Amino acid sequence: MQATASPTDAQPLAGGTAPDDAALAADLYALIAHVHKNCNAELLDAVGGLELSLTQIKLLHHLEDASVALTLKQGAEAVRVSLPAASRLVDDLVTRGLIERHEDAEDRRMKRIRLTARGRLVIARLNAARLTGLEQFVTTLNRRERQQLTALLSTLLDREEIAILRPQVEAA
């Protein structure tokens, strides 16, 4: 597969998914499923060691992405749980020192939540575990597969929404 996309090719096609898009999505699914099944041991070990629910981890990620402290209601909506369930999640995360909760400056009835430095370390640990799994996958690629993947990723990393997520890696 060669990457020959022009800037206009980056625009989504109107009218839904074309048959070629469905086949490409299925191929991409196969790759992602393989990576998830074979490269997540480190991640699952990290998650297990933290003893956090997936909903709590999801909330931590939302808080990491938030530019301002979220209200408890916004946090509940982000992870799709009821306000009482979110309150319990937050209580546990506050007790663990992963997030902090405070009254809203303008409306004391509202509670705001944000990630603590310790919470950021937890996210960094989970991300490092994901990266380790991908590094292990990359070692299974032959030279041709590496070259093709490098070329394709180079093109996709031209998209800001993808490039911004690239972790900084130290040179060997």
C-alpha atoms as one frame of an Amber mdcrd trajectory, in Angstrom:
protein
   0.000   0.000   0.000   1.403   3.365  -0.982   0.487   6.654   0.663  -0.303
   9.074  -2.144  -2.793  11.314  -0.409  -3.152  14.908  -1.423  -4.463  17.583
   0.962  -7.957  17.239  -0.517  -7.883  13.472   0.069  -7.898  14.184   3.810
 -11.495  15.442   3.592 -14.165  12.878   4.527 -16.255  11.668   1.622 -19.877
  12.806   1.547 -22.704  10.303   1.475 -21.564   7.706   3.989 -19.129   4.819
   3.833 -18.067   3.550   0.410 -17.455  -0.201  -0.049 -13.693   0.463  -0.185
 -13.994   2.349   3.112 -15.709  -0.631   4.728 -12.943  -2.962   3.552 -10.259
  -0.552   4.746 -12.012  -0.221   8.119 -12.161  -4.028   8.406  -8.438  -4.284
   7.626  -7.651  -1.577  10.175  -9.830  -3.403  12.707  -7.813  -6.599  12.138
  -4.579  -4.741  12.882  -5.971  -2.992  15.959  -7.508  -6.235  17.264  -4.153
  -8.005  16.825  -2.319  -5.229  18.635  -4.875  -5.204  21.456  -4.805  -8.970
  21.888  -1.040  -9.350  21.691   0.389  -6.116  23.043  -1.694  -5.320  26.103
  -0.024  -7.502  28.747   1.917  -4.531  30.143  -1.186  -2.331  30.095  -3.355
  -4.925  31.814  -0.671  -5.446  34.464  -0.558  -1.683  35.051  -4.352  -1.415
  35.260  -4.511  -4.394  37.619  -1.835  -2.920  39.849  -3.735   0.353  40.142
  -6.994  -1.357  41.106  -9.002   1.220  39.197 -12.154   0.562  37.207 -12.184
   1.290  33.494 -14.671   4.091  34.177 -12.238   5.674  36.645  -9.425   5.418
  34.104 -11.687   6.962  31.487 -12.468   9.856  33.848  -8.757  10.401  34.507
  -8.164  10.622  30.745 -11.005  13.136  30.339  -9.562  15.240  33.148  -6.119
  15.086  31.555  -7.566  16.445  28.305  -9.629  19.182  29.999  -8.202  22.702
  29.853 -10.148  23.707  32.998 -11.482  21.832  36.010 -14.683  20.008  35.100
 -17.874  20.134  37.096 -18.926  16.859  38.655 -21.838  16.825  36.197 -19.475
  17.249  33.223 -17.363  14.389  34.546 -20.460  12.192  34.879 -21.534  13.012
  31.333 -18.029  12.362  29.968 -17.984   8.806  31.327 -21.731   8.259  30.914
 -22.675   7.527  34.492 -25.282   9.006  36.803 -24.367  11.907  39.058 -24.474
   9.694  42.193 -22.212   7.110  40.500 -19.822   9.856  39.422 -19.765  11.183
  42.961 -18.704   7.753  44.246 -16.028   7.455  41.525 -14.706  10.881  42.401
 -14.728  10.153  46.145 -12.487   7.133  45.560 -10.145   9.021  43.221  -9.900
  11.916  45.698  -9.086   9.454  48.506  -6.316   7.982  46.339  -4.944  11.460
  45.624  -5.469  11.150  41.865  -7.908  14.028  41.527  -8.939  16.962  43.652
 -12.423  18.332  44.190 -13.279  21.888  45.160 -16.252  24.248  45.178 -16.843
  26.334  42.097 -15.726  29.927  42.671 -18.965  31.379  41.270 -21.496  28.762
  42.412 -20.608  27.036  45.672 -23.271  24.379  45.043 -21.212  23.050  42.124
 -18.155  20.906  42.651 -15.225  20.998  40.249 -12.704  18.218  39.738  -9.233
  18.162  38.233  -6.300  15.824  37.927  -3.512  16.014  40.503   0.185  15.536
  39.781  -0.181  11.990  41.109  -3.093  11.438  38.707  -0.924  12.625  35.826
   1.712  10.076  36.859  -0.913   7.318  36.713  -1.890   8.361  33.187   1.787
   8.491  32.208   2.273   4.972  33.617  -0.671   3.631  31.598   0.567   5.353
  28.448   4.069   3.950  28.974   2.586   0.455  29.279   0.690   0.936  25.994
   3.861   2.161  24.307   5.830  -0.854  25.570   3.308  -3.180  23.947   3.598
  -1.327  20.652   7.393  -1.389  20.855   7.183  -5.171  21.235   4.896  -5.352
  18.180   7.305  -3.256  16.104  10.106  -5.723  16.818   8.060  -8.419  15.017
   7.972  -6.436  11.761  10.332  -7.278   8.947  12.299  -4.558   7.169   9.723
  -4.053   4.369   6.806  -3.865   6.828   8.724  -1.328   8.912   9.440   0.856
   5.903   5.825   0.787   4.737   4.471   1.472   8.216   6.932   4.330   8.672
   5.845   5.916   5.385   2.141   5.584   6.173   2.505   6.905   9.712   4.540
   9.832   8.422   1.588  10.816   6.249  -0.978  10.335   9.023   1.153  12.310
  11.479   0.677  15.330   9.216  -2.811  15.469  10.783  -2.563  17.670  13.874
  -5.154  15.691  15.854  -2.949  12.614  15.481   0.464  14.260  15.772  -0.412
  15.945  19.058  -0.821  12.501  20.676   2.624  11.249  19.666   4.652  10.561
  22.804   8.146  11.929  23.087  10.617   9.077  22.777  14.233   9.158  23.816
  16.840   8.370  21.205  18.525   5.016  21.784
